[in-house]
Amino acid sequence: MSRPASTYRVQLTPDFGFAQVAEIAGYLRDLGVSHVYLSPILQSVPESRHGYDVTDHSRIREEFGGAAGFREMAQQLAAQDLGIVVDIVPNHMNTVNAQFWSVLKDGPDSSYAHWFDIDWAGGKVALPVLGDDTPPVVDGDVLRYHEHAFPHPGHYRLVDWREGPGYRRFFDVSTLIGLRVEDPSVLFATHEVIFWLLDEGLVDGLRVDHPDGLTDPRGYLERLRARAGETWTVVEKILIGPERLPGDWPCDGTTGYDVLNRVNGLFVDPAGREPLVRLFTGLTGQPPEYRPVMAQAKREVLELFFGPEVHRLARATSCDPAVVRELLAAMPVYRAYVVPGEPPPPESVEIVEMAAEACSPAVQPLVREVLYGSAEAIVRFQQACGPVMAKGVEDTALYRWYPLACLNEVGGEPDAFGVSVEDFHDFCAEMPPYTMTTLSTHDTKRSEDVRARLSVLSELPEEWAAAVSQWSAAVRFDPHLDYLAWQNLMAAWPISAERFTDYLLKAAREAKTTISWINPDPSYERGLRDFAEAAVRLPIGKFTERIEPFAMSNSLGAKLVQLMMPGVPDVYQGNETTDFSLVDPDNRRPVSYPRKPETSWDAAKLLVTTQALRLRRRLGGAAPYLPLPAEGEAAGHVIAFARGNAADIRDRPQAVAVATRLPVRLARTGWGATTLTLPSGTWRDLLTGDLYTGRIPLAHLLHQYPVSLLERHDL
């Protein structure tokens, strides 16, 4: 089965459904993508803006146009030679669904009891909904509590909303109940619509949400592949540092966070680490090292949110809950991939044992249990690691330790400043050929162009420090938040006071240093709003304007590298032009089509995106990758590589991508006599129309744009 050449992610909403996607088919064809990549399409909560809260797996979402609307959209996309990739959610569904209602009513005797991983402690499942002294009210066969409804009577007990539920859930979200897709009947019941779409040829690829939450991710993917054949499948797997996707997972790769962080690192100057950390610690009072902050954040979220998970694991392993929390907090990755009944992989043993070295000796019995113990002990530990990483790192530590916020990304390490060209080439050499690559997603903390601006700060730390000092002298609020505010205000400029306030409220609640989602403080929140309104009135735009040429260079460079490197490149909606969005829901705002350039940066980014995507369609998916070294004093300021046929990649590649990096320092020295030797033949620059052969001075090759995209002219 063919794989996509590229994808374009569309966030479906009740306001932008299948009919609206069909309307932009011609635009997407002209852009050059091969497949439209849709957010979840199954019936979810009617007002849901994201679709990850499925309520009925047997129906395509009515608010989007239902099954008929999907078919019509697929036909119109196919007429433009566009396929479809869909986002599927095997790990969880919304608690408001017919199957869970049956379980609440009939308990373990329900024919749907095997769908969910329920703790029947005391014979009833705990439902965390109580928030005040209002008594539940009986209404016929229904028990009502505020907006909640339950069968009356039933096999459940209502508990305080802070206690956590008596069932496995998605992270700490008690309204999203975990599914047991390891049971074949549950898998087929929850995938029936997806399978018939595949069978009818209406869907060409799958994106699997949160596989780490499953009992057996590898087993799930094996069963999925057995039913779906060789359908292109990528998984939302967060890989940390040198971690790689397990080699025995039958899928094509990840959804691209590993790529995102490495591409981003190419445009960050390692020399900026020391001055930016010094600035950060001076303004915030936080320690100069990230790891202790991360460890403390994970310990805190374990205490705050994961009591039910910790206690179930403690029972399964006969260990003290405090010991369970200690080892979970020390785990450096989202999952260690131990499968019950199989010897644990050596790398998994190493990860768990290294985590244990940072703990007290009391964790050793737990280590043995989670590596070699019962199936329940092994699986519950695996399923607990991901939520602790997500909530402790992504949603806490990354809001506390942020010397350079473009590094604070999903799967990123904020203390890792910069990626060398050599390391990037080595990474590309090992990439699965059809893994997804991306720069922005519906879950990124900042859009790619916000990060492009922030990367410039690594080259201008002193100038940035002076600007922040000036702004802080005029307006200040909370030392735990202010420096994060200045970075994001500058990088997302221009931004309204309302959008900026919404971002800061979320950042403060995630950081949990003063307020949190469960512990609000109206007085603090009023102060934050006042700070935001005052901050946006300062001349922040002068600094943004000062760095704009360098940010544009970073943006175009990152875009070209991501679109032309190995893998299947994805463009997140609207990011074919500039987009200065912050964390969701800001980055899920409606997008207008067609995208029309409003600035020179817009025009250049749209040109780079269009030409690269069209070239990728001509190039083919698994074209080999060949690094091209530059020569001369400024060689470190360029990344260049060729793509082409396996048989003659060294002699006759088909395409060459060249991107400028670290543009601030380059502006001080210039290219000088630095050159790039092109493979033999004549090359046409798709951005300028210029023709080149042989050894080219980079000052000439990159005279109009900070990037160059070349296609062999003599094929």
Secondary structure, DSSP 8 states (H G I E B T S, - for coil): ----S-EEEE--BTTB-HHHHHHTHHHHHHHT-SEEEES--EEE-TT-SS--SEEEEEEE-GGGTHHHHHHHHHHHHHHTT-EEEEEE--SEEES-SHHHHHHHHHGGGSTTGGGB-B--GGGSEEEEEE-SS---EEETTEEEETTEEEESS-SEEEEETTS--SB-EETTEEEEEEB-TTSHHHHHHHHHHHHHHHHTTS--EEEE--GGGSS-HHHHHHHHHHHHTT-EEEE-----TT----TT--SSEE-SHHHHHHHHHHTS-GGGHHHHHHHHHHHH---S-HHHHHHHHHHHHHHHH-HHHHHHHHHHHT--HHHHHHHHHH--SS-----TTS---HHHHHHHHHHHHTS-GGGHHHHHHHHHS-HHHHHHHHHHHHHHHIIIIITTGGGT--SSGGG-STT--TT-----HHHHHHHHHHS-TT-EE-S--TT-SB-HHHHHHHHHTTT-HHHHHHHHHHHHHH----TTTHHHHHHHHHHT-S--HHHHHHHHHHHHHHH-SS--SSS--HHHHHHHHHHHHHHTTS-HHHHHHHHHHHHHHHHHHHHHHHHHSSSEEEEETTTTS----BSTTGGGS---SS----SHHHHHHHHHHHHHHHHHHHH-TT--EEE--EESTTGGGEEEEEE--GGGTTTS-SEEEEEE--HHHHHHH--TT-EEE--SS-EEETTT--EE-SEEEHHHHTSSSSEEEEEES--
